[in-house]
Amino acid sequence: YGLWLVLSGLFILEFLVLGALASALVVALTSHLAFPSRAERMVPFPHSRFDVVLISLRFLAYIPWLLFQIVIANLQVAYQILHPRMPVSPRLLHFHSTLRTEPSQILLAQSITLTPGTITIDLEQGDFLVHTLAGAPGQILAKGGIQERVARVFGEPSQPSPSSRTFTSIDELNP
């Protein structure tokens, strides 16, 4: 509300009241996102200031590694597209992540999607469905390197995924 006041610069009574009502409505509608009930959480997310600062610092260290992976994937995709034979072999990769918290699973899904040649199609209770443009990104995902990095960000134990399966079409996924 304070930011809205500063940016609008209108201090007329009706705008002040409407701004306060709009702010209260936004808080009421979105408070469950910041403070989910225990039933909605898989594992309690740390809310202490120290934990948030620690996770933020680890995340800042994760960003350069992710940017490097994005550059590498860009070069791989460019090679595949520019190669005369165009060695593109689209695959669907299904794997179960060992990450326990919802924020860590979301960071993994977004990191996969940001990496060229891969996109997270579905995420449900730790089960990921990822579309890969070629076999190499799928093999990297199956090995769990990116998952280990995300686990470090959130201070979770780093464990390899139990198994992964690849499919060439959605029909193979749902027989």
N, C-alpha and C positions, 0 to 999 in steps of 0.2 A: 504494500500500500504506500509505503514511504517512497519507493522508487517511482511508482506511478505519479505521486504528487510532484516529485521533483521534475520528472520528464514532461508532465502535462502543463505545469505552471498555472493551472486554473484553480483558484481558491474560492470559487463560488459555491455556496452552500449545497445546491442540488448536485453539483459534480462531486463534492466531498462525500455526500451521503451515497450517491450511486457508486463511487469508487470503493467505499467501505463495504457496501453490500456485495459488490462484485468480488472483492478480495475474500470476504467471508465465504461466499459461495464456492470459490475456487479451493479454498482451504478445506471446506467440508467435503467436497467431491474428490479431492486427491489425498487426503490425509492417510488413507489406507496404503498408499504407495510408499510413504516414508515409514509408517509404523504398522506393518501387517499384523494380523492376529496370529497367535501361535499355530493355529490350524493351517494357515496359508504358507507358513515357512517350512522348508525341508529341514534345515539346520539353522538354529538361531544365528543371525548375522551380528557381529560385534558392534555395539553402539558406543563403546567408550571412546573418548577423544584420542587416547593413545593408539587404540587399534585402528581408528580411521586415519590418523596421521601415518602410521606404519604402512598400512595398505596403500595410501596415496604415494608414499615414497617408493614403494616397490613397483607401483604402477608406472611412475615416472621413469624408473629404470627399465621397465618392460617396453616402453614406447620405442626407443631406438632399435631394439631387437626386432620388434614387429615391423618397423619401417624398413629394416634391412631385408626381412623376409618378403615384404611387398616388392622391393626392387628386384630381388632374385626371381620371384614369381613372374614379374613383368617381363624379364628377359626370357624366361622359359616360354611364356605364352607367345611373345614376339617371334621366337625361334620356331615354334610350332606352326604359327600362322604363315610365316614367310618361307618356311621350308617347302621345296617343290612338291614333295609327297604329302605335305600337311598331315603329320602324324597325330591327328586329334582322335582320341577314342573316349567319348563321353561315358562316364560311369556314375552310378549312384553308390555311395558308400554309407553303410549303416553301422554305427558303433555305439556302444554304451560308455559314457564318460564316468570316470571315478570321482569327478568333482562333486562335492556334496551340497554347496550352497547355490542358490539361484543366481546371485550376482556373478559367481565364477563361471557358471554354465553360460550365462548371457555374454560375458566377455569372450569366452571361447567361441561361441557362435558368431559374434561380431568380428572377431579376429579372422576366423575362417572366411567370412564373407568379404572382408576387406582385402584378402589376398587374391590377386587375379588368378582366374582359372578355377576357383572354387566358390561355392555359395551354399550356405546352410538353408536347406529347404524346410526342415522341421526339427523342433526340439521339444521333447516331452519327457519330463521326469528323468533327464539324463540320457535319453536315447536321441542320438543325432542322425539325421538323414542329410547327407551332403552330396551335391552334384559337383563332379570334377570334370574338367575339360580333357584331361589326359590321366594316364595311370600314375605318374610320378607324384602329383600332389596327394592323391589318395593313399599312396604308400607312406608318405610322410605323415599324414593324419593318422593312419593306422598305427604307426610306431609311437605316436603320442608326444612328440617333441613340443608342440605348441601347448598341449594339455599340461605338460610338466611346468612350463613357464607360467601359465595361468594359475596353477596350483601354488607356485611360489609367491605370486602376487598376493593371494588371499591367505597364505600361511597354512594351506591344506597339505596333507601327506600326498606325496607324488607317487602314484601307482600306475602301472601300465593298464590300458584298457583290456578287459578280459578277451574280447574277440571283436572282429570286424568282418563284415561281409560286403562284397561288391556285386553290383547288378548292372546289366546293360540296359534294362528298361524297367519302368514302374510295374509292368505286369509280373516280372520275376519277384518283385518285392511282396506283392499280395497275390499269392497263387489261388 
